[in-house]
Amino acid sequence: MFIAHIPSGYIYAVSILKKIKNTTIPAHLIFLSAVSGAILPDLDLIYFYLIDHRQTHHHKYITHWPLLWISLAVISYALYACSSQKKLGFLSFIACTSCILHMILDTVVGDIWWFFPFIDQPFALFTVTALYKPWWLNFILHWSFALELVICSLAICIYIKRTKNN
Ligand SMILES: [Zn+2]
């Protein structure tokens, strides 16, 4: 997924705010957690290009291991439910579940190793055939890019609606 991660994090934050009306946590922190989590796994591209020199598929890095984010989400929820650090636990839970959302969206046409490090097997819902150069053109001209445009459009509509209501 190329352009829809940040909008998906925004939509996720809005859906959380709709569910929890009575919270002492400021809305901007919920937005920050959800949007940060939505793009956090792709920060590994810095390592991919500058240090690893594209030797390893960046979806194989620990930042793209779904089991990491699922584990951290469980720990965050435990922190929220069982300790006095409820705010930290809640915001951390939002960020980690947003990372899981990132993995789900990446799985549409990108290989994600859902059970790594236990099973070395990538999963993708659809395959993008290499027809064009440069490589990213194959993804932009693939039908799945319409899904990205739908997510972006939805986020823009929600944003406009929210700003009109405020
Ligand atoms: Zn990614």
Backbone and ligand atoms as CSV (ligand in chain L), in Angstrom:
chain,resi,resn,atom,element,x,y,z
A,1,MET,N,N,0.842,-1.195,0.000
A,1,MET,CA,C,0.000,0.000,0.000
A,1,MET,C,C,0.877,1.245,0.000
A,2,PHE,N,N,0.507,2.210,-0.827
A,2,PHE,CA,C,1.363,3.388,-1.001
A,2,PHE,C,C,0.872,4.633,-0.265
A,3,ILE,N,N,-0.353,5.031,-0.559
A,3,ILE,CA,C,-0.796,6.354,-0.095
A,3,ILE,C,C,-1.904,6.295,0.955
A,4,ALA,N,N,-2.421,5.114,1.266
A,4,ALA,CA,C,-3.618,5.064,2.113
A,4,ALA,C,C,-3.336,4.787,3.590
A,5,HIS,N,N,-2.071,4.632,3.975
A,5,HIS,CA,C,-1.815,4.309,5.384
A,5,HIS,C,C,-2.209,5.460,6.319
A,6,ILE,N,N,-1.763,6.669,6.027
A,6,ILE,CA,C,-2.097,7.805,6.896
A,6,ILE,C,C,-3.621,8.041,6.917
A,7,PRO,N,N,-4.281,8.074,5.738
A,7,PRO,CA,C,-5.753,8.220,5.780
A,7,PRO,C,C,-6.434,7.090,6.562
A,8,SER,N,N,-5.924,5.870,6.456
A,8,SER,CA,C,-6.554,4.765,7.200
A,8,SER,C,C,-6.390,4.976,8.711
A,9,GLY,N,N,-5.244,5.503,9.127
A,9,GLY,CA,C,-5.029,5.811,10.548
A,9,GLY,C,C,-5.975,6.899,11.019
A,10,TYR,N,N,-6.217,7.872,10.150
A,10,TYR,CA,C,-7.155,8.955,10.476
A,10,TYR,C,C,-8.570,8.400,10.653
A,11,ILE,N,N,-8.998,7.553,9.712
A,11,ILE,CA,C,-10.338,6.950,9.794
A,11,ILE,C,C,-10.452,6.106,11.066
A,12,TYR,N,N,-9.389,5.383,11.379
A,12,TYR,CA,C,-9.367,4.552,12.593
A,12,TYR,C,C,-9.543,5.429,13.838
A,13,ALA,N,N,-8.814,6.547,13.894
A,13,ALA,CA,C,-8.915,7.454,15.047
A,13,ALA,C,C,-10.331,8.006,15.194
A,14,VAL,N,N,-10.935,8.401,14.070
A,14,VAL,CA,C,-12.303,8.938,14.116
A,14,VAL,C,C,-13.271,7.869,14.623
A,15,SER,N,N,-13.080,6.629,14.170
A,15,SER,CA,C,-13.980,5.558,14.612
A,15,SER,C,C,-13.814,5.287,16.113
A,16,ILE,N,N,-12.598,5.421,16.621
A,16,ILE,CA,C,-12.381,5.260,18.076
A,16,ILE,C,C,-13.075,6.385,18.836
A,17,LEU,N,N,-12.899,7.608,18.354
A,17,LEU,CA,C,-13.514,8.766,19.030
A,17,LEU,C,C,-15.042,8.668,19.034
A,18,LYS,N,N,-15.608,8.063,17.995
A,18,LYS,CA,C,-17.066,7.879,17.957
A,18,LYS,C,C,-17.517,6.896,19.029
A,19,LYS,N,N,-16.680,5.876,19.263
A,19,LYS,CA,C,-17.032,4.821,20.225
A,19,LYS,C,C,-16.881,5.302,21.670
A,20,ILE,N,N,-15.824,6.074,21.934
A,20,ILE,CA,C,-15.570,6.518,23.311
A,20,ILE,C,C,-15.823,8.023,23.421
A,21,LYS,N,N,-16.975,8.345,23.942
A,21,LYS,CA,C,-17.324,9.769,24.030
A,21,LYS,C,C,-16.802,10.377,25.340
A,22,ASN,N,N,-16.821,9.573,26.403
A,22,ASN,CA,C,-16.398,10.107,27.704
A,22,ASN,C,C,-14.978,9.665,28.018
A,23,THR,N,N,-14.020,10.428,27.548
A,23,THR,CA,C,-12.630,10.113,27.856
A,23,THR,C,C,-11.897,11.394,28.227
A,24,THR,N,N,-10.912,11.221,29.117
A,24,THR,CA,C,-10.114,12.389,29.513
A,24,THR,C,C,-8.908,12.554,28.585
A,25,ILE,N,N,-8.720,11.563,27.715
A,25,ILE,CA,C,-7.588,11.630,26.785
A,25,ILE,C,C,-7.940,12.605,25.656
A,26,PRO,N,N,-7.094,13.623,25.424
A,26,PRO,CA,C,-7.390,14.581,24.350
A,26,PRO,C,C,-7.452,13.898,22.977
A,27,ALA,N,N,-8.380,14.361,22.148
A,27,ALA,CA,C,-8.589,13.766,20.818
A,27,ALA,C,C,-7.308,13.808,19.984
A,28,HIS,N,N,-6.525,14.888,20.132
A,28,HIS,CA,C,-5.332,14.991,19.275
A,28,HIS,C,C,-4.317,13.881,19.580
A,29,LEU,N,N,-4.306,13.393,20.837
A,29,LEU,CA,C,-3.391,12.285,21.172
A,29,LEU,C,C,-3.873,10.978,20.552
A,30,ILE,N,N,-5.189,10.829,20.468
A,30,ILE,CA,C,-5.748,9.625,19.819
A,30,ILE,C,C,-5.431,9.658,18.322
A,31,PHE,N,N,-5.573,10.832,17.700
A,31,PHE,CA,C,-5.201,10.974,16.288
A,31,PHE,C,C,-3.709,10.690,16.095
A,32,LEU,N,N,-2.886,11.258,16.979
A,32,LEU,CA,C,-1.429,11.079,16.873
A,32,LEU,C,C,-1.050,9.594,16.972
A,33,SER,N,N,-1.652,8.884,17.935
A,33,SER,CA,C,-1.348,7.451,18.108
A,33,SER,C,C,-1.765,6.638,16.890
A,34,ALA,N,N,-2.980,6.876,16.408
A,34,ALA,CA,C,-3.502,6.077,15.294
A,34,ALA,C,C,-2.732,6.356,13.999
A,35,VAL,N,N,-2.463,7.623,13.723
A,35,VAL,CA,C,-1.766,7.968,12.468
A,35,VAL,C,C,-0.295,7.546,12.543
A,36,SER,N,N,0.334,7.723,13.711
A,36,SER,CA,C,1.731,7.279,13.866
A,36,SER,C,C,1.834,5.771,13.650
A,37,GLY,N,N,0.916,5.036,14.280
A,37,GLY,CA,C,0.924,3.582,14.126
A,37,GLY,C,C,0.697,3.160,12.686
A,38,ALA,N,N,-0.111,3.931,11.974
A,38,ALA,CA,C,-0.437,3.590,10.583
A,38,ALA,C,C,0.782,3.676,9.663
A,39,ILE,N,N,1.749,4.523,10.007
A,39,ILE,CA,C,2.929,4.661,9.128
A,39,ILE,C,C,4.216,4.120,9.750
A,40,LEU,N,N,4.172,3.876,11.068
A,40,LEU,CA,C,5.373,3.424,11.780
A,40,LEU,C,C,6.103,2.249,11.118
A,41,PRO,N,N,5.402,1.160,10.716
A,41,PRO,CA,C,6.135,0.026,10.123
A,41,PRO,C,C,6.948,0.409,8.874
A,42,ASP,N,N,6.470,1.384,8.114
A,42,ASP,CA,C,7.178,1.743,6.879
A,42,ASP,C,C,8.408,2.623,7.111
A,43,LEU,N,N,8.669,2.999,8.354
A,43,LEU,CA,C,9.921,3.718,8.630
A,43,LEU,C,C,11.125,2.809,8.380
A,44,ASP,N,N,10.853,1.496,8.286
A,44,ASP,CA,C,11.944,0.562,7.977
A,44,ASP,C,C,12.505,0.782,6.561
A,45,LEU,N,N,11.806,1.560,5.749
A,45,LEU,CA,C,12.310,1.866,4.399
A,45,LEU,C,C,13.606,2.676,4.466
A,46,ILE,N,N,13.775,3.432,5.553
A,46,ILE,CA,C,15.028,4.189,5.731
A,46,ILE,C,C,16.189,3.201,5.840
A,47,TYR,N,N,15.982,2.170,6.670
A,47,TYR,CA,C,16.999,1.115,6.827
A,47,TYR,C,C,17.181,0.355,5.510
A,48,PHE,N,N,16.045,0.048,4.854
A,48,PHE,CA,C,16.048,-0.713,3.601
A,48,PHE,C,C,16.908,-0.038,2.529
A,49,TYR,N,N,16.749,1.276,2.371
A,49,TYR,CA,C,17.468,1.990,1.315
A,49,TYR,C,C,18.867,2.436,1.740
A,50,LEU,N,N,19.019,2.902,2.979
A,50,LEU,CA,C,20.288,3.523,3.369
A,50,LEU,C,C,21.306,2.551,3.962
A,51,ILE,N,N,20.827,1.501,4.633
A,51,ILE,CA,C,21.766,0.602,5.318
A,51,ILE,C,C,21.795,-0.788,4.679
A,52,ASP,N,N,20.604,-1.349,4.444
A,52,ASP,CA,C,20.535,-2.706,3.884
A,52,ASP,C,C,20.741,-2.727,2.365
A,53,HIS,N,N,20.642,-1.562,1.740
A,53,HIS,CA,C,20.808,-1.423,0.289
A,53,HIS,C,C,19.939,-2.424,-0.490
A,54,ARG,N,N,18.677,-2.536,-0.077
A,54,ARG,CA,C,17.635,-3.330,-0.744
A,54,ARG,C,C,17.983,-4.815,-0.839
A,55,GLN,N,N,18.762,-5.313,0.128
A,55,GLN,CA,C,19.146,-6.729,0.115
A,55,GLN,C,C,17.993,-7.636,0.562
A,56,THR,N,N,17.169,-7.137,1.483
A,56,THR,CA,C,16.097,-7.943,2.076
A,56,THR,C,C,14.763,-7.253,1.815
A,57,HIS,N,N,13.732,-8.049,1.517
A,57,HIS,CA,C,12.390,-7.479,1.376
A,57,HIS,C,C,12.034,-6.787,2.695
A,58,HIS,N,N,11.641,-5.500,2.635
A,58,HIS,CA,C,11.450,-4.777,3.900
A,58,HIS,C,C,10.270,-5.318,4.711
A,59,HIS,N,N,9.405,-6.106,4.074
A,59,HIS,CA,C,8.323,-6.748,4.826
A,59,HIS,C,C,8.836,-7.902,5.688
A,60,LYS,N,N,10.114,-8.258,5.525
A,60,LYS,CA,C,10.688,-9.310,6.384
A,60,LYS,C,C,11.334,-8.721,7.639
A,61,TYR,N,N,11.476,-7.411,7.682
A,61,TYR,CA,C,12.026,-6.784,8.886
A,61,TYR,C,C,11.033,-6.919,10.042
A,62,ILE,N,N,11.569,-6.846,11.246
A,62,ILE,CA,C,10.732,-7.010,12.452
A,62,ILE,C,C,9.592,-5.993,12.499
A,63,THR,N,N,9.801,-4.828,11.884
A,63,THR,CA,C,8.774,-3.781,11.868
A,63,THR,C,C,7.536,-4.192,11.060
A,64,HIS,N,N,7.667,-5.230,10.234
A,64,HIS,CA,C,6.524,-5.727,9.469
A,64,HIS,C,C,6.107,-7.132,9.917
A,65,TRP,N,N,6.471,-7.496,11.142
A,65,TRP,CA,C,6.008,-8.782,11.685
A,65,TRP,C,C,4.679,-8.549,12.412
A,66,PRO,N,N,3.585,-9.061,11.881
A,66,PRO,CA,C,2.299,-8.887,12.575
A,66,PRO,C,C,2.319,-9.409,14.015
A,67,LEU,N,N,3.018,-10.525,14.241
A,67,LEU,CA,C,3.036,-11.083,15.598
A,67,LEU,C,C,3.679,-10.128,16.602
A,68,LEU,N,N,4.614,-9.297,16.151
A,68,LEU,CA,C,5.205,-8.286,17.045
A,68,LEU,C,C,4.127,-7.310,17.506
A,69,TRP,N,N,3.367,-6.777,16.538
A,69,TRP,CA,C,2.362,-5.753,16.874
A,69,TRP,C,C,1.192,-6.343,17.644
A,70,ILE,N,N,0.842,-7.600,17.339
A,70,ILE,CA,C,-0.236,-8.260,18.097
A,70,ILE,C,C,0.224,-8.439,19.553
A,71,SER,N,N,1.466,-8.870,19.748
A,71,SER,CA,C,2.000,-9.056,21.108
A,71,SER,C,C,2.038,-7.730,21.860
A,72,LEU,N,N,2.522,-6.682,21.188
A,72,LEU,CA,C,2.600,-5.367,21.838
A,72,LEU,C,C,1.204,-4.800,22.133
A,73,ALA,N,N,0.242,-5.124,21.269
A,73,ALA,CA,C,-1.140,-4.680,21.518
A,73,ALA,C,C,-1.694,-5.366,22.771
A,74,VAL,N,N,-1.391,-6.645,22.923
A,74,VAL,CA,C,-1.853,-7.391,24.109
A,74,VAL,C,C,-1.209,-6.803,25.367
A,75,ILE,N,N,0.097,-6.529,25.298
A,75,ILE,CA,C,0.806,-5.940,26.450
A,75,ILE,C,C,0.225,-4.553,26.770
A,76,SER,N,N,-0.037,-3.773,25.745
A,76,SER,CA,C,-0.608,-2.431,25.938
A,76,SER,C,C,-1.978,-2.517,26.591
A,77,TYR,N,N,-2.774,-3.491,26.135
A,77,TYR,CA,C,-4.105,-3.647,26.724
A,77,TYR,C,C,-3.997,-4.046,28.190
A,78,ALA,N,N,-3.021,-4.923,28.496
A,78,ALA,CA,C,-2.801,-5.336,29.884
A,78,ALA,C,C,-2.395,-4.121,30.729
A,79,LEU,N,N,-1.561,-3.264,30.160
A,79,LEU,CA,C,-1.136,-2.035,30.843
A,79,LEU,C,C,-2.348,-1.145,31.121
A,80,TYR,N,N,-3.230,-1.057,30.136
A,80,TYR,CA,C,-4.446,-0.242,30.277
A,80,TYR,C,C,-5.386,-0.839,31.333
A,81,ALA,N,N,-5.560,-2.155,31.280
A,81,ALA,CA,C,-6.567,-2.801,32.130
A,81,ALA,C,C,-6.083,-3.053,33.557
A,82,CYS,N,N,-4.796,-3.287,33.722
A,82,CYS,CA,C,-4.309,-3.783,35.021
A,82,CYS,C,C,-3.358,-2.838,35.749
A,83,SER,N,N,-3.112,-1.656,35.217
A,83,SER,CA,C,-2.167,-0.780,35.922
A,83,SER,C,C,-2.761,0.619,36.054
A,84,SER,N,N,-1.994,1.491,36.698
A,84,SER,CA,C,-2.454,2.872,36.845
A,84,SER,C,C,-2.101,3.699,35.596
A,85,GLN,N,N,-1.324,3.101,34.683
A,85,GLN,CA,C,-0.910,3.803,33.456
A,85,GLN,C,C,-1.947,3.634,32.341
A,86,LYS,N,N,-3.195,3.973,32.664
A,86,LYS,CA,C,-4.292,3.705,31.716
A,86,LYS,C,C,-4.149,4.524,30.426
A,87,LYS,N,N,-3.763,5.788,30.567
A,87,LYS,CA,C,-3.644,6.650,29.385
A,87,LYS,C,C,-2.555,6.125,28.447
A,88,LEU,N,N,-1.390,5.806,29.026
A,88,LEU,CA,C,-0.275,5.271,28.236
A,88,LEU,C,C,-0.678,3.955,27.570
A,89,GLY,N,N,-1.311,3.076,28.358
A,89,GLY,CA,C,-1.741,1.775,27.842
A,89,GLY,C,C,-2.730,1.930,26.702
A,90,PHE,N,N,-3.677,2.858,26.859
A,90,PHE,CA,C,-4.713,3.066,25.835
A,90,PHE,C,C,-4.113,3.614,24.536
A,91,LEU,N,N,-3.257,4.634,24.667
A,91,LEU,CA,C,-2.656,5.232,23.469
A,91,LEU,C,C,-1.715,4.254,22.773
A,92,SER,N,N,-1.002,3.481,23.572
A,92,SER,CA,C,-0.110,2.463,23.020
A,92,SER,C,C,-0.917,1.366,22.308
A,93,PHE,N,N,-2.054,1.011,22.911
A,93,PHE,CA,C,-2.934,0.014,22.290
A,93,PHE,C,C,-3.439,0.513,20.936
A,94,ILE,N,N,-3.812,1.778,20.875
A,94,ILE,CA,C,-4.283,2.359,19.597
A,94,ILE,C,C,-3.152,2.312,18.562
A,95,ALA,N,N,-1.939,2.702,18.963
A,95,ALA,CA,C,-0.809,2.717,18.027
A,95,ALA,C,C,-0.517,1.301,17.517
A,96,CYS,N,N,-0.507,0.321,18.421
A,96,CYS,CA,C,-0.187,-1.066,18.019
A,96,CYS,C,C,-1.277,-1.662,17.128
A,97,THR,N,N,-2.544,-1.398,17.453
A,97,THR,CA,C,-3.616,-1.924,16.597
A,97,THR,C,C,-3.619,-1.205,15.240
A,98,SER,N,N,-3.162,0.036,15.223
A,98,SER,CA,C,-3.025,0.746,13.954
A,98,SER,C,C,-1.912,0.112,13.111
A,99,CYS,N,N,-0.863,-0.350,13.769
A,99,CYS,CA,C,0.195,-1.094,13.064
A,99,CYS,C,C,-0.362,-2.398,12.490
A,100,ILE,N,N,-1.258,-3.044,13.230
A,100,ILE,CA,C,-1.881,-4.283,12.730
A,100,ILE,C,C,-2.743,-3.953,11.503
A,101,LEU,N,N,-3.447,-2.822,11.566
A,101,LEU,CA,C,-4.218,-2.367,10.402
A,101,LEU,C,C,-3.300,-2.163,9.198
A,102,HIS,N,N,-2.111,-1.607,9.461
A,102,HIS,CA,C,-1.104,-1.430,8.395
A,102,HIS,C,C,-0.771,-2.785,7.761
A,103,MET,N,N,-0.590,-3.810,8.599
A,103,MET,CA,C,-0.253,-5.151,8.090
A,103,MET,C,C,-1.391,-5.705,7.219
A,104,ILE,N,N,-2.624,-5.489,7.676
A,104,ILE,CA,C,-3.787,-5.978,6.921
A,104,ILE,C,C,-3.833,-5.299,5.544
A,105,LEU,N,N,-3.636,-3.987,5.527
A,105,LEU,CA,C,-3.676,-3.254,4.254
A,105,LEU,C,C,-2.505,-3.643,3.353
A,106,ASP,N,N,-1.341,-3.881,3.953
A,106,ASP,CA,C,-0.189,-4.322,3.150
A,106,ASP,C,C,-0.422,-5.708,2.549
A,107,THR,N,N,-1.243,-6.520,3.214
A,107,THR,CA,C,-1.485,-7.891,2.756
A,107,THR,C,C,-2.320,-7.936,1.473
A,108,VAL,N,N,-3.002,-6.843,1.123
A,108,VAL,CA,C,-3.867,-6.852,-0.076
A,108,VAL,C,C,-3.046,-7.248,-1.309
A,109,VAL,N,N,-1.914,-6.568,-1.530
A,109,VAL,CA,C,-1.084,-6.941,-2.688
A,109,VAL,C,C,0.401,-7.103,-2.335
A,110,GLY,N,N,0.727,-6.963,-1.056
A,110,GLY,CA,C,2.134,-7.098,-0.662
A,110,GLY,C,C,2.317,-8.303,0.238
A,111,ASP,N,N,3.395,-9.000,0.058
A,111,ASP,CA,C,3.664,-10.166,0.898
A,111,ASP,C,C,3.868,-9.738,2.355
A,112,ILE,N,N,3.125,-10.389,3.238
A,112,ILE,CA,C,3.327,-10.168,4.676
A,112,ILE,C,C,3.508,-11.529,5.325
A,113,TRP,N,N,4.554,-11.629,6.111
A,113,TRP,CA,C,4.873,-12.893,6.793
A,113,TRP,C,C,4.097,-12.932,8.108
A,114,TRP,N,N,2.823,-13.356,8.039
A,114,TRP,CA,C,1.915,-13.267,9.195
A,114,TRP,C,C,2.359,-14.092,10.387
A,115,PHE,N,N,3.072,-15.166,10.164
A,115,PHE,CA,C,3.454,-16.030,11.294
A,115,PHE,C,C,4.951,-16.038,11.555
A,116,PHE,N,N,5.674,-15.084,10.952
A,116,PHE,CA,C,7.097,-14.973,11.200
A,116,PHE,C,C,7.310,-14.517,12.640
A,117,PRO,N,N,8.285,-15.026,13.382
A,117,PRO,CA,C,9.414,-15.845,12.961
A,117,PRO,C,C,9.177,-17.357,13.054
A,118,PHE,N,N,7.932,-17.782,13.277
A,118,PHE,CA,C,7.668,-19.212,13.442
A,118,PHE,C,C,7.499,-19.926,12.098
A,119,ILE,N,N,6.850,-19.273,11.162
A,119,ILE,CA,C,6.654,-19.867,9.835
A,119,ILE,C,C,7.140,-18.868,8.785
A,120,ASP,N,N,8.081,-19.294,7.961
A,120,ASP,CA,C,8.672,-18.412,6.950
A,120,ASP,C,C,7.872,-18.503,5.645
A,121,GLN,N,N,6.649,-17.959,5.686
A,121,GLN,CA,C,5.751,-18.061,4.528
A,121,GLN,C,C,5.004,-16.736,4.348
A,122,PRO,N,N,5.219,-16.045,3.225
A,122,PRO,CA,C,4.489,-14.785,3.023
A,122,PRO,C,C,3.060,-15.016,2.535
A,123,PHE,N,N,2.194,-14.071,2.869
A,123,PHE,CA,C,0.805,-14.133,2.419
A,123,PHE,C,C,0.431,-12.810,1.757
A,124,ALA,N,N,-0.274,-12.902,0.621
A,124,ALA,CA,C,-0.820,-11.714,-0.046
A,124,ALA,C,C,-2.155,-12.115,-0.648
A,125,LEU,N,N,-3.139,-11.235,-0.575
A,125,LEU,CA,C,-4.460,-11.575,-1.115
A,125,LEU,C,C,-4.435,-11.629,-2.639
A,126,PHE,N,N,-3.702,-10.694,-3.246
A,126,PHE,CA,C,-3.629,-10.652,-4.713
A,126,PHE,C,C,-2.190,-10.399,-5.147
A,127,THR,N,N,-1.887,-10.837,-6.352
A,127,THR,CA,C,-0.535,-10.656,-6.877
A,127,THR,C,C,-0.537,-9.570,-7.941
A,128,VAL,N,N,0.449,-8.710,-7.867
A,128,VAL,CA,C,0.614,-7.680,-8.891
A,128,VAL,C,C,1.660,-8.181,-9.888
A,129,THR,N,N,1.247,-8.315,-11.134
A,129,THR,CA,C,2.163,-8.801,-12.162
A,129,THR,C,C,3.084,-7.667,-12.616
A,130,ALA,N,N,4.363,-8.010,-12.771
A,130,ALA,CA,C,5.337,-6.996,-13.213
A,130,ALA,C,C,5.223,-6.783,-14.715
A,131,LEU,N,N,4.566,-5.704,-15.107
A,131,LEU,CA,C,4.373,-5.387,-16.526
A,131,LEU,C,C,5.088,-4.115,-16.934
A,132,TYR,N,N,5.262,-3.202,-15.987
A,132,TYR,CA,C,5.789,-1.878,-16.324
A,132,TYR,C,C,7.056,-1.565,-15.534
A,133,LYS,N,N,7.788,-0.589,-16.034
A,133,LYS,CA,C,8.932,-0.053,-15.305
A,133,LYS,C,C,8.752,1.444,-15.179
A,134,PRO,N,N,9.085,2.070,-14.061
A,134,PRO,CA,C,9.632,1.491,-12.845
A,134,PRO,C,C,8.612,0.622,-12.092
A,135,TRP,N,N,9.065,-0.159,-11.136
A,135,TRP,CA,C,8.272,-1.177,-10.443
A,135,TRP,C,C,6.991,-0.640,-9.821
A,136,TRP,N,N,7.046,0.599,-9.294
A,136,TRP,CA,C,5.884,1.132,-8.568
A,136,TRP,C,C,4.701,1.418,-9.502
A,137,LEU,N,N,4.983,1.548,-10.812
A,137,LEU,CA,C,3.909,1.760,-11.780
A,137,LEU,C,C,2.964,0.550,-11.827
A,138,ASN,N,N,3.511,-0.645,-11.608
A,138,ASN,CA,C,2.694,-1.860,-11.585
A,138,ASN,C,C,1.621,-1.794,-10.495
A,139,PHE,N,N,1.984,-1.186,-9.352
A,139,PHE,CA,C,1.047,-1.079,-8.238
A,139,PHE,C,C,0.019,0.031,-8.486
A,140,ILE,N,N,0.483,1.128,-9.057
A,140,ILE,CA,C,-0.423,2.264,-9.278
A,140,ILE,C,C,-1.436,1.947,-10.391
A,141,LEU,N,N,-1.020,1.143,-11.378
A,141,LEU,CA,C,-1.930,0.789,-12.475
A,141,LEU,C,C,-2.725,-0.487,-12.191
A,142,HIS,N,N,-2.516,-1.085,-11.014
A,142,HIS,CA,C,-3.266,-2.286,-10.621
A,142,HIS,C,C,-4.618,-1.849,-10.046
A,143,TRP,N,N,-5.652,-2.686,-10.223
A,143,TRP,CA,C,-6.993,-2.326,-9.733
A,143,TRP,C,C,-7.002,-2.033,-8.240
A,144,SER,N,N,-6.091,-2.652,-7.484
A,144,SER,CA,C,-6.093,-2.479,-6.030
A,144,SER,C,C,-5.783,-1.035,-5.619
A,145,PHE,N,N,-5.197,-0.277,-6.549
A,145,PHE,CA,C,-4.922,1.123,-6.223
A,145,PHE,C,C,-6.233,1.895,-6.051
A,146,ALA,N,N,-7.310,1.392,-6.675
A,146,ALA,CA,C,-8.625,2.021,-6.496
A,146,ALA,C,C,-9.047,1.943,-5.026
A,147,LEU,N,N,-8.688,0.847,-4.362
A,147,LEU,CA,C,-8.985,0.717,-2.931
A,147,LEU,C,C,-8.291,1.816,-2.131
A,148,GLU,N,N,-7.041,2.102,-2.519
A,148,GLU,CA,C,-6.302,3.169,-1.847
A,148,GLU,C,C,-7.002,4.514,-2.054
A,149,LEU,N,N,-7.471,4.732,-3.299
A,149,LEU,CA,C,-8.156,5.989,-3.596
A,149,LEU,C,C,-9.469,6.105,-2.822
A,150,VAL,N,N,-10.160,4.962,-2.649
A,150,VAL,CA,C,-11.410,4.959,-1.874
A,150,VAL,C,C,-11.117,5.334,-0.418
A,151,ILE,N,N,-10.065,4.743,0.156
A,151,ILE,CA,C,-9.696,5.045,1.556
A,151,ILE,C,C,-9.337,6.528,1.694
A,152,CYS,N,N,-8.558,7.041,0.749
A,152,CYS,CA,C,-8.165,8.464,0.785
A,152,CYS,C,C,-9.389,9.369,0.656
A,153,SER,N,N,-10.289,9.027,-0.264
A,153,SER,CA,C,-11.494,9.836,-0.467
A,153,SER,C,C,-12.376,9.827,0.773
A,154,LEU,N,N,-12.508,8.644,1.366
A,154,LEU,CA,C,-13.317,8.511,2.582
A,154,LEU,C,C,-12.749,9.379,3.709
A,155,ALA,N,N,-11.431,9.336,3.863
A,155,ALA,CA,C,-10.776,10.137,4.909
A,155,ALA,C,C,-11.003,11.634,4.665
A,156,ILE,N,N,-10.911,12.053,3.407
A,156,ILE,CA,C,-11.132,13.473,3.074
A,156,ILE,C,C,-12.583,13.870,3.394
A,157,CYS,N,N,-13.533,13.010,3.008
A,157,CYS,CA,C,-14.957,13.286,3.292
A,157,CYS,C,C,-15.199,13.403,4.798
A,158,ILE,N,N,-14.633,12.482,5.568
A,158,ILE,CA,C,-14.802,12.505,7.035
A,158,ILE,C,C,-14.182,13.780,7.605
A,159,TYR,N,N,-12.996,14.132,7.087
A,159,TYR,CA,C,-12.308,15.338,7.571
A,159,TYR,C,C,-13.162,16.588,7.300
A,160,ILE,N,N,-13.697,16.695,6.081
A,160,ILE,CA,C,-14.524,17.865,5.719
A,160,ILE,C,C,-15.775,17.919,6.599
A,161,LYS,N,N,-16.398,16.764,6.797
A,161,LYS,CA,C,-17.609,16.692,7.630
A,161,LYS,C,C,-17.305,17.114,9.066
A,162,ARG,N,N,-16.168,16.638,9.585
A,162,ARG,CA,C,-15.791,16.976,10.972
A,162,ARG,C,C,-15.480,18.458,11.123
A,163,THR,N,N,-14.788,19.036,10.148
A,163,THR,CA,C,-14.439,20.454,10.263
A,163,THR,C,C,-15.679,21.348,10.098
A,164,LYS,N,N,-16.668,20.885,9.312
A,164,LYS,CA,C,-17.919,21.649,9.165
A,164,LYS,C,C,-18.713,21.640,10.466
A,165,ASN,N,N,-18.675,20.490,11.157
A,165,ASN,CA,C,-19.447,20.348,12.398
A,165,ASN,C,C,-18.817,21.078,13.576
A,166,ASN,N,N,-17.510,21.394,13.479
A,166,ASN,CA,C,-16.833,22.049,14.617
A,166,ASN,C,C,-16.838,23.572,14.506
L,1,ZN,ZN,ZN,4.217,-1.459,5.095
